[in-house]
């Protein structure tokens, strides 16, 4: 199985001192801070080159521009259903219009790819709100513990300097291989 997603790197200009420790403590999976523009979808091998070409053409035509962003709204609400599935999350949101426009453009360019790896993520893509996830995979007890570790100074200033196409071949198999193609916004 091959999957792909489109994300951005988040390069912090300013963030609270406690955030890195919190992030490491409350995430079972190791990953870098990012904003997901196109949720993970399952594709066939023959579709990989078309996706790469589509994004390359888009970023060649568009004048690349770094996006400055402020994450300033804490979202620490989780549904009972999410917590019962060990899927509680805590995020810091932003209302950045440039990121929303970029996400809409990417989703429209890749609108043929709708076989979502996790069907519930389709809703995140359709109701996109720029955010960084600071805790994920939480059950009720872990969620309550994480909320106690939160601080009031959660404002993060960052810049988005590249969009990344992530392709994972042989997903969740011994021969899994990851490929990343970066499109600079500078």
C-alpha positions, 0 to 999 in steps of 0.5 A: 500500500502507498499513501501520501500527504501534503504538509508544511514545516513549521519553523518557530520564531517564538514559542513557550519554553515548556512546549517541547517538553510537553510535546515529547511527554504527550505524544506516543508517535515521534514527529515534527511540528507541521500543518497538514494541508492534504490528509493521508490518502491511499494511492496506486504506484502509477499515481505518484508521478502525477501527484509530484508533477501536479505539485511541481507545476503549481509551485513553479507557477505560483510565486513562492512566499514564506507564510508568517503565522501565529498560533494563538488559540488553544483547542483542548476539547476532546469528545468522549468518543475520541478519548475512548479510542485513545485519540484525544488531541490538543492543538493550538489553532490559527486563523491565518488566511494565507495558510487557508488559501494554500490548503484550499489550492492544494486540496483542489489540485489533488481533488482526485485523491479521496481514498483517505487512509483514515476516513475521519480525517476527511472532515479535518480536511473539509473543515480545515483550521490551521493548527499545530498538534501538541498532544495526540493519541490520548485516552481520558486519563492522559488527556486530563494529565496533559491539560494539567501540564498546559500553561497559559503562555501558549502563543507560538510565532512561526514561519512556513518556508516549505510544503512537503509531499510525503509518500510512504511506500509499503505502508506499515510493512517491514519494507516501508520506505518514505520519500519526501519532496519539498517545495520551497516558499522562500 
